[in-house]
C-alpha cells in the first residue's frame, strides 16, 4: 500500500516549502560573505524524495501485516518517500545526504500509533521480533537522534497522532499533554487559558513535547521559565514490559528522581507518551532592549553580575564580536532619516569608547508584571551603567523577537551556495568561560582554515555559568562534505571535553556526540548509564546506537 505521512517540513531543509530567509540587503551581505570565504559554487539537490534510491524494506510481509492489524491499515507505511523522510533529522550531515539523495541506512517501516496502548503493543511486538524502534516527534534532531543504526530491521514510530492537550489544571497551573503535540499546538490552548509553558527552543514551530523531554531541551526563555527538565512534573513512558507512570506531585523525597532519568533519555529507555508540564501565567508586560559592550569577554562579566544580582531575565543573549559583525551585515542598510540617526548614534558610541564594528551586542529581555519588569530593569540598568555599557534602545530587542525562529532558514540559503554551515554548543562555569570560548574558537578556526567564519553567542545564563553557542561557515569540500564536517566536528568536540565544557548543553547526544560520552562521564559514570540501559532494554531495541556509551568501543579503550 502506498501512502504519504505528514512530512511536517520540507525534506531538504527547514520549515515549509514556501518559507525562506529574507536577506534585506543581499548585495551587501553576500559581499561580506565573499570577502571572508571567497567565491563558492552553487549546489543543486535531487528534485524529490521519489528520486531517492533505497533498498527494499527488510521487514517480512507477515510482520508488516501484523503491524497493520495492530495499528490500522493506514497507520503503517513502507513507501520509499516516507521511509526516506523519517530516517534523518535536520543536522548538517543529514541535510547534505538528503540533498544528495543518499540516505544510507533507511528505516524499514513507519508506524503511526493512535494511542498509548498501540505504542505499547508495538514495542512488545518489536521485542518479540528483535526489531529496533525509534521514536520520531518533530524530526528536528541535529545529532542523529532519529537515524537508524545497525544491520537489523528498524521501525520508526511517528508520534504525530498523540497530539492532544488533555487537561489544563488552572488551580495547580499544570497541563497534561500527549507527547506528539507540537510547540504551537501546545501554546494556543494554554494562552487562551492565560498560561504558557514558556519553552521556546529555536525548533519550537516544528518540534514536539516528547522530543523536548527526550533531548533535555532548553528554550530561548529558559533563564526565566526553566529548561524542560524543570518544567516536567511527571511522565508516562512506554517500554516493552509496560507503562512507567511517575507520581504527579510537585516534589518528593522518594529516592532518585525517575522523571529526571527519563528526561534526556533520547528514546533509549522507552517512548514518552504523555507528560504533566508546569505552567506560568502569561506575562502582562515585556521589555526587550539592546546594548553594546566593548568585547565578548567584558560582556560575559556583565551577564554574570546580572544573573547573580537576583533578577530573572526572560532572555539574555550576548553576541561575540564576529556574530555582532555578521548580524549587522544581515540587516537592511539604513537610509534617509534612519541613516542620519545612525550617524548620531555612532558618534555617541565613540564618545563612550565603543564601536559597533568591534563591539559585542547584548539583548536583554524581561517579562512579567509591570512592577516586576520595572524592578528587574532598574537592577540591570545600574549594573550596565557601572560597566559603561551603551544602550541601543528597543529596536534590537524587537528585531530579535521577530526573527527568533528564522535562523535555520538561513542555513538552507548557505547550503544552496555551497557553504558548510553548522552549530555546536556547550556550557561551563564563569571562571572557565572566556578561556573555553577561546579554545573552541581557535580549534574551529584551525580545522576550517583561513576561508571561514567562526562566531559565537551566549544563549542561556545561570548564576554559576552560561552556555556558548557556535556557528561556523566555510566553503564545502565538494565530494567530501561529510568527511570535512566530521573532521571539524571532532576537533571542536575534543576541545570542548578537554576544556571542561558540557558535551552538550541542549542539542543532546544522539549519534554525533556518543563516542565522547566515556571521556565526558568517566569510566564509572559510563558504566552506570550502560547498566541502566541493559537492565531496562536487555534486547537493545530502543533507539540503539544513541546516547549510551559503548564501553567496548570507545576512544579511551
C-alpha positions as CSV (number, residue, x, y, z in Angstrom):
1,X,0.0,0.0,0.0
2,X,1.4,3.4,-0.9
3,X,0.6,6.3,1.5
4,X,2.1,9.6,2.5
5,X,2.5,10.5,6.1
6,X,2.6,14.2,7.2
7,X,6.2,15.4,6.5
8,X,5.9,18.4,8.9
9,X,8.6,20.3,7.0
10,X,10.4,20.2,3.7
11,X,12.7,17.2,3.4
12,X,15.7,19.1,2.1
13,X,15.8,21.9,4.7
14,X,13.9,23.8,7.5
15,X,10.3,24.7,7.6
16,X,7.6,24.6,5.0
17,X,8.3,24.7,1.2
18,X,7.3,28.3,0.9
19,X,9.4,29.6,3.8
20,X,12.9,31.0,3.3
21,X,15.2,33.6,4.9
22,X,14.7,37.1,3.7
23,X,18.0,38.9,3.5
24,X,17.2,42.7,3.4
25,X,20.4,43.7,1.6
26,X,21.5,40.7,-0.5
27,X,24.3,42.6,-2.3
28,X,25.9,43.9,0.8
29,X,25.5,40.6,2.7
30,X,27.0,38.4,0.0
31,X,29.9,40.8,-0.4
32,X,30.5,40.4,3.3
33,X,30.5,36.6,2.9
34,X,32.7,36.5,-0.2
35,X,35.3,38.8,1.4
36,X,35.7,36.1,4.1
37,X,35.0,32.8,2.3
38,X,36.0,33.7,-1.2
39,X,33.9,32.6,-4.2
40,X,31.7,29.4,-3.7
41,X,29.8,27.4,-6.2
42,X,26.0,27.0,-6.0
43,X,25.0,23.4,-5.4
44,X,22.0,21.5,-6.8
45,X,19.9,18.9,-5.0
46,X,17.8,16.0,-6.0
47,X,14.3,17.1,-7.0
48,X,12.1,15.0,-4.8
49,X,12.0,12.2,-2.3
50,X,10.9,10.0,-5.2
51,X,14.4,10.3,-6.7
52,X,16.0,8.5,-3.7
53,X,17.3,5.0,-4.2
54,X,16.5,3.0,-1.2
55,X,16.9,-0.7,-0.5
56,X,13.7,-2.6,0.0
57,X,12.3,-2.9,3.4
58,X,13.8,-5.7,5.4
59,X,10.6,-6.4,7.3
60,X,9.0,-9.7,6.3
61,X,5.5,-9.4,4.8
62,X,3.9,-11.3,7.8
63,X,5.4,-8.7,10.2
64,X,4.1,-5.8,8.1
65,X,0.7,-7.4,8.1
66,X,0.8,-7.8,11.9
67,X,1.8,-4.2,12.3
68,X,-1.2,-3.1,10.2
69,X,-3.5,-5.3,12.1
70,X,-2.2,-3.8,15.3
71,X,-2.2,-0.1,14.4
72,X,-4.6,0.1,11.5
73,X,-4.2,-0.3,7.7
74,X,-3.5,3.4,7.1
75,X,-1.0,3.7,10.0
76,X,1.9,1.7,8.5
77,X,4.0,2.6,5.6
78,X,6.9,1.0,3.8
79,X,6.7,3.6,1.0
80,X,10.1,4.8,0.0
81,X,9.3,8.5,0.4
82,X,8.0,8.0,3.9
83,X,11.0,5.9,4.8
84,X,13.4,8.4,3.4
85,X,11.9,11.4,5.3
86,X,11.6,9.6,8.6
87,X,15.2,8.3,8.5
88,X,17.1,11.5,9.2
89,X,16.8,14.7,11.2
90,X,17.9,18.3,10.4
91,X,21.6,18.3,11.2
92,X,24.1,19.4,8.6
93,X,25.2,15.9,7.8
94,X,21.5,14.9,7.5
95,X,20.8,17.7,5.0
96,X,23.9,17.1,2.9
97,X,22.8,13.4,2.5
98,X,19.1,14.3,1.9
99,X,20.0,16.9,-0.8
100,X,22.2,14.3,-2.5
101,X,19.5,11.6,-2.3
102,X,21.8,9.4,-0.1
103,X,20.0,8.0,3.0
104,X,22.3,5.0,3.6
105,X,20.6,3.0,6.3
106,X,16.9,3.9,5.9
107,X,14.2,2.8,8.3
108,X,12.2,-0.2,7.2
109,X,8.7,1.0,8.1
110,X,7.0,4.0,9.6
111,X,4.2,3.3,12.0
112,X,1.8,5.9,13.5
113,X,0.1,4.5,16.6
114,X,-3.2,6.1,17.6
115,X,-2.8,5.9,21.3
116,X,-0.6,4.8,24.2
117,X,-1.8,1.2,24.1
118,X,-0.9,0.9,20.5
119,X,2.6,2.2,21.3
120,X,2.9,-0.4,24.0
121,X,1.7,-3.2,21.6
122,X,4.2,-2.0,19.0
123,X,7.1,-2.1,21.5
124,X,6.1,-5.6,22.6
125,X,5.9,-6.8,19.0
126,X,9.4,-5.3,18.3
127,X,10.8,-7.0,21.4
128,X,9.5,-10.4,20.2
129,X,10.8,-9.9,16.7
130,X,14.1,-8.2,17.8
131,X,13.3,-5.1,15.8
132,X,14.8,-1.7,16.6
133,X,12.4,1.1,17.3
134,X,13.0,4.8,17.0
135,X,10.5,7.4,18.3
136,X,10.0,10.4,15.9
137,X,8.5,13.6,17.1
138,X,9.2,16.7,15.0
139,X,12.3,15.3,13.4
140,X,14.4,18.3,14.2
141,X,17.3,16.4,15.8
142,X,20.7,17.8,14.8
143,X,22.8,15.0,16.4
144,X,21.5,11.9,14.5
145,X,18.8,11.1,17.2
146,X,16.3,9.6,14.7
147,X,18.7,7.9,12.3
148,X,18.7,4.0,12.1
149,X,21.9,2.3,13.3
150,X,23.0,-1.3,12.7
151,X,22.2,-4.1,10.2
152,X,18.8,-5.2,11.6
153,X,15.4,-4.1,10.6
154,X,14.1,-0.8,12.1
155,X,10.7,0.6,12.8
156,X,10.2,4.4,13.2
157,X,7.3,5.3,15.5
158,X,5.7,8.5,14.2
159,X,4.1,10.1,17.3
160,X,2.0,12.6,15.4
161,X,-1.4,11.1,16.3
162,X,-0.7,11.6,20.1
163,X,-1.1,15.3,19.8
164,X,-3.7,16.4,22.3
165,X,-3.6,18.8,25.3
166,X,-5.7,16.6,27.6
167,X,-6.2,18.8,30.6
168,X,-5.3,22.3,31.9
169,X,-5.4,22.4,35.7
170,X,-5.9,26.1,36.4
171,X,-5.5,25.6,40.2
172,X,-2.2,23.8,40.0
173,X,-1.0,25.7,36.9
174,X,-0.1,22.4,35.1
175,X,-1.2,20.8,31.8
176,X,-1.4,17.2,30.9
177,X,-0.4,16.7,27.3
178,X,0.4,13.9,24.8
179,X,4.0,13.6,23.7
180,X,3.3,14.2,20.0
181,X,1.8,17.7,20.4
182,X,3.9,20.3,18.6
183,X,5.0,23.6,20.1
184,X,2.4,26.0,18.5
185,X,-0.4,23.5,19.1
186,X,0.5,23.3,22.8
187,X,0.7,27.1,23.3
188,X,-2.5,28.1,21.6
189,X,-4.9,26.5,24.1
190,X,-2.7,27.4,27.1
191,X,-2.7,31.1,26.1
192,X,-6.5,31.1,25.8
193,X,-6.5,30.0,29.4
194,X,-4.0,32.7,30.4
195,X,-0.9,30.4,30.6
196,X,2.3,29.5,28.8
197,X,4.9,26.7,29.2
198,X,7.5,29.3,28.3
199,X,9.5,26.8,26.4
200,X,10.6,28.2,23.1
201,X,13.6,26.4,21.5
202,X,14.6,27.6,18.1
203,X,12.9,24.5,16.8
204,X,9.6,25.5,18.6
205,X,7.5,25.6,15.4
206,X,8.5,22.1,14.3
207,X,9.3,20.1,17.4
208,X,7.2,18.1,19.9
209,X,6.8,17.9,23.6
210,X,8.2,14.4,23.6
211,X,11.2,15.5,21.7
212,X,11.9,18.3,24.1
213,X,11.8,15.9,27.1
214,X,13.8,13.2,25.4
215,X,16.6,15.6,24.5
216,X,16.6,17.7,27.7
217,X,15.8,20.7,25.7
218,X,16.4,24.4,26.7
219,X,14.2,27.2,25.3
220,X,15.2,30.7,24.4
221,X,13.4,32.0,27.5
222,X,14.6,29.2,29.9
223,X,16.5,31.7,32.1
224,X,13.1,32.8,33.4
225,X,10.8,29.8,32.8
226,X,13.3,26.9,33.2
227,X,14.6,24.3,30.8
228,X,12.3,21.4,30.0
229,X,13.9,19.4,32.8
230,X,12.5,21.9,35.3
231,X,9.1,22.1,33.6
232,X,8.3,18.4,33.6
233,X,6.3,17.3,36.7
234,X,5.5,13.7,35.7
235,X,5.7,11.5,32.6
236,X,4.3,8.3,31.2
237,X,6.8,6.1,29.4
238,X,6.0,3.0,27.3
239,X,8.6,0.2,27.1
240,X,8.3,-3.5,26.2
241,X,7.5,-4.5,29.8
242,X,4.7,-2.0,30.4
243,X,3.9,1.7,31.2
244,X,6.0,3.6,33.7
245,X,3.9,6.3,35.2
246,X,5.7,8.6,37.6
247,X,3.7,10.2,40.5
248,X,2.1,13.5,39.6
249,X,3.3,15.5,42.6
250,X,5.1,18.9,42.9
251,X,8.0,17.5,44.8
252,X,9.0,14.3,46.7
253,X,11.8,12.8,48.7
254,X,11.2,9.2,47.4
255,X,14.7,8.3,46.2
256,X,16.3,9.1,42.9
257,X,14.0,11.1,40.6
258,X,12.8,8.8,37.8
259,X,11.4,11.8,35.9
260,X,14.9,13.1,35.6
261,X,16.2,9.7,34.4
262,X,13.7,9.8,31.6
263,X,14.3,13.5,30.7
264,X,17.3,13.3,28.3
265,X,17.0,9.5,27.7
266,X,16.6,10.1,23.9
267,X,14.3,7.1,23.3
268,X,16.9,4.6,24.7
269,X,14.7,3.6,27.7
270,X,11.3,3.8,26.1
271,X,8.8,6.0,24.3
272,X,7.5,9.0,26.2
273,X,3.7,9.1,25.6
274,X,2.4,11.8,28.0
275,X,3.7,14.4,30.4
276,X,2.4,16.8,33.0
277,X,4.0,20.2,32.5
278,X,4.3,23.2,34.9
279,X,2.8,26.4,33.5
280,X,3.4,30.1,34.1
281,X,0.9,32.9,33.8
282,X,1.1,34.9,30.6
283,X,3.2,38.0,31.0
284,X,1.5,41.3,31.4
285,X,4.5,43.3,30.3
286,X,7.6,42.8,28.2
287,X,10.8,44.8,27.8
288,X,13.5,43.7,25.3
289,X,16.4,46.1,24.7
290,X,19.8,46.0,23.0
291,X,23.1,47.1,24.5
292,X,26.7,47.5,23.2
293,X,29.7,46.3,25.1
294,X,33.4,46.7,24.3
295,X,34.0,43.0,24.0
296,X,32.6,39.5,24.4
297,X,34.8,38.9,27.5
298,X,33.6,42.1,29.1
299,X,30.0,41.2,28.2
300,X,30.3,37.8,30.0
301,X,31.3,39.6,33.2
302,X,28.2,41.8,32.9
303,X,26.0,38.8,32.3
304,X,27.4,37.1,35.4
305,X,26.7,40.2,37.5
306,X,23.1,40.4,36.3
307,X,22.5,36.7,36.9
308,X,24.0,36.9,40.4
309,X,22.0,40.1,41.3
310,X,18.9,38.0,41.9
311,X,16.9,39.1,38.8
312,X,15.5,36.6,36.2
313,X,15.8,37.8,32.7
314,X,13.3,36.2,30.3
315,X,16.1,36.2,27.7
316,X,19.8,37.3,27.9
317,X,21.8,36.8,24.7
318,X,25.3,38.1,24.2
319,X,26.9,38.0,20.7
320,X,30.7,37.9,20.3
321,X,32.4,40.4,18.0
322,X,32.2,38.2,14.9
323,X,28.5,37.4,15.3
324,X,27.8,41.0,16.0
325,X,29.6,41.9,12.8
326,X,27.6,39.3,10.8
327,X,24.3,40.4,12.4
328,X,25.0,44.0,11.2
329,X,25.8,42.7,7.7
330,X,22.4,40.9,7.6
331,X,20.3,44.0,8.3
332,X,19.0,46.4,5.8
333,X,21.3,49.4,5.2
334,X,19.7,52.5,6.8
335,X,18.6,55.3,4.5
336,X,17.3,58.8,4.9
337,X,16.4,59.8,8.5
338,X,17.4,56.3,9.8
339,X,20.9,56.8,8.3
340,X,21.2,60.2,9.9
341,X,20.1,58.8,13.3
342,X,22.7,56.0,13.0
343,X,25.5,58.6,12.3
344,X,24.4,60.4,15.5
345,X,24.3,57.0,17.4
346,X,27.8,56.1,16.2
347,X,29.1,59.4,17.4
348,X,27.5,58.8,20.8
349,X,29.1,55.3,21.0
350,X,32.5,56.7,20.0
351,X,32.3,59.2,22.8
352,X,31.8,56.3,25.2
353,X,34.8,54.4,23.6
354,X,32.6,51.9,21.8
355,X,32.3,50.8,18.2
356,X,29.6,48.7,16.6
357,X,32.1,47.1,14.2
358,X,34.4,45.8,17.1
359,X,32.0,45.5,20.0
360,X,29.6,42.9,21.3
361,X,25.8,43.3,21.3
362,X,23.7,42.1,24.1
363,X,19.9,41.6,24.0
364,X,18.3,41.7,27.5
365,X,14.6,40.9,27.9
366,X,12.3,40.9,31.0
367,X,8.7,39.6,31.2
368,X,6.1,39.6,33.9
369,X,4.0,42.1,35.8
370,X,4.8,45.8,35.0
371,X,6.1,46.2,38.6
372,X,8.5,43.2,38.3
373,X,9.7,44.2,34.9
374,X,10.4,47.8,36.1
375,X,12.3,46.5,39.2
376,X,14.4,44.0,37.2
377,X,15.2,46.6,34.6
378,X,16.3,49.1,37.2
379,X,18.6,46.5,38.8
380,X,20.1,45.6,35.5
381,X,20.4,49.2,34.5
382,X,22.6,50.0,37.5
383,X,24.9,47.2,36.6
384,X,25.1,48.2,33.0
385,X,25.7,51.8,33.8
386,X,28.5,50.9,36.2
387,X,30.2,48.8,33.5
388,X,30.0,51.6,30.9
389,X,27.5,49.8,28.6
390,X,25.7,51.8,25.9
391,X,22.0,51.4,25.3
392,X,20.9,50.7,21.7
393,X,17.2,51.1,22.6
394,X,14.3,48.7,21.9
395,X,14.9,48.2,18.2
396,X,17.4,45.3,18.6
397,X,15.0,43.6,21.0
398,X,12.1,43.9,18.6
399,X,14.2,42.6,15.8
400,X,15.3,39.6,17.8
401,X,11.7,38.7,18.7
402,X,10.6,39.0,15.1
403,X,13.4,36.6,13.8
404,X,13.8,34.3,16.8
405,X,12.9,31.2,14.9
406,X,14.2,32.1,11.5
407,X,18.0,31.3,11.6
408,X,17.7,27.7,10.4
409,X,16.2,29.1,7.1
410,X,19.4,30.9,6.5
411,X,21.3,27.6,6.8
412,X,19.3,26.4,3.7
413,X,20.4,29.5,1.8
414,X,24.1,28.9,2.7
415,X,23.8,25.2,1.6
416,X,22.4,26.3,-1.8
417,X,25.5,28.4,-2.2
418,X,27.9,25.5,-1.4
419,X,28.8,26.8,2.1
420,X,29.1,24.4,5.0
421,X,27.3,25.9,8.0
422,X,26.6,24.2,11.3
423,X,26.3,24.9,15.0
424,X,27.6,23.4,18.2
425,X,27.2,24.3,21.8
426,X,28.4,23.7,25.3
427,X,28.3,25.3,28.8
428,X,30.8,26.0,31.5
429,X,31.4,27.9,34.7
430,X,32.1,31.6,34.8
431,X,35.7,31.1,35.8
432,X,36.3,29.0,32.7
433,X,34.0,30.8,30.3
434,X,36.3,33.1,28.4
435,X,39.1,30.6,28.3
436,X,36.9,27.8,26.9
437,X,35.4,30.1,24.4
438,X,38.8,31.0,23.0
439,X,40.0,27.3,22.9
440,X,36.9,26.2,21.0
441,X,37.1,29.2,18.6
442,X,40.7,28.6,17.9
443,X,40.1,24.8,17.3
444,X,37.4,25.6,14.8
445,X,39.5,28.1,13.0
446,X,42.4,25.7,12.8
447,X,40.2,22.9,11.4
448,X,38.3,25.1,9.0
449,X,41.2,27.1,7.6
450,X,41.5,30.8,6.7
451,X,38.5,30.9,4.5
452,X,36.0,30.6,7.3
453,X,33.8,32.4,9.7
454,X,33.6,31.3,13.3
455,X,31.2,33.1,15.6
456,X,29.6,32.5,19.0
457,X,27.0,33.8,21.4
458,X,25.9,33.3,25.0
459,X,22.4,32.0,24.8
460,X,21.5,30.6,28.3
461,X,22.6,32.0,31.6
462,X,22.8,30.7,35.2
463,X,24.2,32.1,38.4
464,X,27.2,29.8,38.1
465,X,27.9,29.9,34.4
466,X,26.5,30.0,30.9
467,X,26.3,28.3,27.5
468,X,28.4,29.1,24.5
469,X,26.7,28.5,21.1
470,X,29.0,28.5,18.0
471,X,28.1,28.9,14.3
472,X,30.8,28.2,11.7
473,X,30.9,28.6,7.9
474,X,33.4,27.5,5.2
475,X,33.3,26.6,1.6
476,X,32.2,23.0,1.2
477,X,34.8,20.4,0.1
478,X,32.8,19.2,-3.0
479,X,32.6,15.4,-2.9
480,X,34.0,15.3,0.6
481,X,31.4,17.3,2.5
482,X,30.7,14.7,5.2
483,X,34.4,14.0,5.8
484,X,35.1,17.7,6.1
485,X,32.3,18.2,8.6
486,X,33.4,15.2,10.7
487,X,36.9,16.5,10.9
488,X,35.8,19.9,12.1
489,X,33.2,18.5,14.5
490,X,35.7,16.1,16.1
491,X,38.3,18.8,16.5
492,X,35.8,21.2,18.2
493,X,34.3,18.4,20.4
494,X,37.8,17.3,21.6
495,X,38.4,20.9,22.6
496,X,35.1,21.1,24.5
497,X,35.7,17.9,26.5
498,X,39.4,18.7,27.2
499,X,38.5,22.2,28.2
500,X,35.9,21.3,30.8
501,X,32.7,22.1,28.9
502,X,29.5,20.2,28.8
503,X,29.4,17.7,25.9
504,X,26.1,19.2,25.0
505,X,24.0,22.0,26.6
506,X,20.8,21.4,24.8
507,X,21.3,19.7,21.4
508,X,21.6,16.2,23.1
509,X,23.9,13.3,22.4
510,X,22.4,11.1,19.6
511,X,24.9,9.5,17.3
512,X,27.2,12.5,16.8
513,X,28.3,13.0,20.4
514,X,28.1,9.4,21.6
515,X,31.8,8.5,21.1
516,X,32.8,11.2,23.6
517,X,30.5,10.1,26.4
518,X,33.0,7.9,28.1
519,X,35.6,10.7,28.2
520,X,32.9,13.1,29.4
521,X,31.3,10.9,32.1
522,X,34.3,8.9,33.1
523,X,34.5,5.1,33.4
524,X,32.2,4.7,36.4
525,X,29.6,7.2,35.1
526,X,29.6,5.4,31.7
527,X,29.2,2.0,33.4
528,X,26.2,3.2,35.4
529,X,24.4,4.6,32.4
530,X,25.1,1.5,30.4
531,X,23.8,-0.8,33.1
532,X,20.6,1.2,33.4
533,X,20.1,0.7,29.6
534,X,20.9,-3.0,29.8
535,X,18.5,-3.6,32.7
536,X,15.6,-1.8,31.1
537,X,16.3,-2.8,27.5
538,X,18.1,-6.1,27.6
539,X,17.2,-6.8,23.9
540,X,18.8,-3.5,22.9
541,X,15.9,-2.5,20.6
542,X,15.1,1.0,22.0
543,X,16.8,3.6,19.7
544,X,20.1,1.6,19.5
545,X,23.4,3.4,18.9
546,X,22.3,6.6,20.6
547,X,23.4,8.3,23.8
548,X,24.6,5.3,25.8
549,X,28.5,4.9,25.9
550,X,29.8,1.7,24.2
551,X,32.3,0.5,26.8
552,X,33.8,-1.9,24.3
553,X,34.3,0.6,21.5
554,X,35.4,3.9,23.0
555,X,38.2,6.4,22.1
556,X,39.7,5.5,25.5
557,X,39.6,1.7,25.0
